[in-house]
């Protein structure tokens, strides 16, 4: 299990945003798969305690189901990203259907940022979508969604792999709830005490 994306992958796909080149102690938090009516407000409360901003890559279907929660995220000053309408796997989806799904989501979220669900996107999909979006990946994935990973492992390994400019992935989803709610406040506290800030790249 790799918590950190290998550097050679970054070099293979330089058009994707893997991390942010900064000289200050800044970390870029992201949350995938929401909004969720219970979990997302908990995340917002934790972030507020540390004056932290993040980018929420939203699934269009969830935005349509929970518009008030979506607007809570926006009103709190967080960045919004497109995570497709149905959280579809690009490797298993014909290009035309994939583009339709991304576009359907963007009619709701209206974002210039797109993250492919599962990180799985075909070269043909990448070539087309990068004309319309900044494609955002990650440098550290917390594995908060993994049932075989404990909250403590999620926290410790993520902390060990995160440096200035890292784009870190958490999930505001039911699958990740237990590990994420354990790891996130500890992650924020750990790096806050070391003088880091949590901002968005925009």
N, C-alpha and C positions, 0 to 999 in steps of 0.2 A: 504493500500500500504506500503510495507516494503522496505526501502532503504538499510537496513543492514541485512545480512544473519544471522539468529539466531545461537547462539553458539552451540546449541545441534545438528544442522545439520552438523557443522564442526566435532563434535565428532562421529557422525554416519558414516561419510565418511572421515576418516583421510588420506586416500591415495590420496585424491584430494587436490590441492593447493588452499586454501581459502585466506590466507594471508601469510606474510613472517615475521619470527621471527627476529627482528632487535633491536638493542639498540640505533641506530642513528635515527634522524628525516628524514625518507625516506618514500615516498609514491610511489606506483607502479601503474601507469596509463596504462590502456588498451583501445583499440579501436576495436570494432567489426563491421563486415559486409562490409568493404571496400575491395579493394580500389575504390574510386569514383573520376572521372576525375576533378570535381570542388571542392568538399568538402575536400577530403584528402589533397590536397596542402594547403588549408586554415589551416587545423589542423597542418600541418608541420610547417607553418610559425609561428603560435602561440607558438608551442612548442619550436621553435628555440629562440624566444624572451626571454624565461625563462630558456634556456639551459636545457630543460627537455627531457628525453628519455622515450619511452613507448614501449609496445608490441602491435602490430597490428595483430589481429586475422582476417585473410583474407579469404574471400569466393572465392573458386577456379574459379568459373565462372567469377567473377569480375577481378581476376588476368589475366585470359585469354583474357578478353575484353580490359583491360587497363594495359598492361605490363609496359609501361613507368612510370605510376604512381606507380605501385608496386616497380619498381627499384628506384624511388625517395625515397620511404620509407626506403628501404634497404640502399641506399647510404647515407642517413642522419644518419645512425647508430642506427636505431631502431630495436628492436627484432621483429621477425615474428612468428606468430602462425597459425595453421591450424584451420579453422572454417567450414570445410566440403566444398564440391564442390557446392552443390545446397542449402545450408543453410537448411538442413532437420531436422525434428523433430524425435529424436531417439525413442520416445514413439510410434510413428506411423509408424515406418519403420522396416521391417524385418532385422535381424542382418546382413545377408550376403550383402544386398543392402546398409546398413549403412556403413559397413566396406569398400565396394567398393567405395562409395562416398568420404569417408575420404581419402582413398588411392589415388583416382584421384586428390584430392586437393593437397595432399602431393607431387605428382610428379611435381607440379608447385612451391609450397612454400618451400619444403624441410626443415621442422621444426620438432623439437622434442617435441613441445608443441601443445596440442589440447584443444580447448574449445567447448563443445557441444552447438550448436545453441539452444536458449531458455533455456539453462541449463538443457535440458531434455535428459536423457540418461538412458537406462535400465541397471540393474546390470550385465546382461550378456555382454552387450556392454562395460561396464566399465571394467569388468574383462579382456576382450580381449585387449582393447586399451591401458590399463595401462602397458601392456607388451612392448609396442612400443613407448608410449608417456608419458610425464608428463601431466596429466589432470589438467587444470587450470580453476578454477571457479572464485569467487570474494567474497569480504567482503562487498563492497558497490556498488550498482547499481544506477546510477543517474536518471533513468527514463527519460532521454532526449528524448526518442522515444514516450513517452506517450502524446497523444493529449490533455489530461485533466490536464497535469502538465505544469505550466508556466516556463519560463527560470529562473525566480527568485526563484521559489519553488525548481527547480532542483538544483540550486546553493546552497541555504540555507540548504536544507535537506542533501545534499551530504557533505557539510562542517561539519555539525553537527555530522555526522556518521563516518567521516574519522579520523583515528588515525595513528600513526607510524606503518608501516608494512602493511597498508591496500592495497588491490588490488581493484582498482576503475574502473568501466566500463562506458565508453562513447561509442558513435557510430559515425563513419564517414559515415553516410547514409542520404539520402534525408528525410526520416521520422523523423530523429533526428536533422536535420541541425539547425533549428531555436533555439531550446533550448540549444543544445550543443555549438553553437557559442556564445551564451549569457553566459552560465555557465563556460565554460572551461577557458577563460582568467581570469575571476574573481576568480575561484578556484585556478589557478596557482599563481595569485597575492597574494591572502589571505595567502596561505601556504608559499610562498616564503618570505613574510614579517615576518613570524614566524620562519624562519630558516630551513624550510624543503627543501629537495632535491627530485627530481623526477628521478628515475633510473629504470633499469631493473634488474631482479633477476639473470641474467646470467652475 
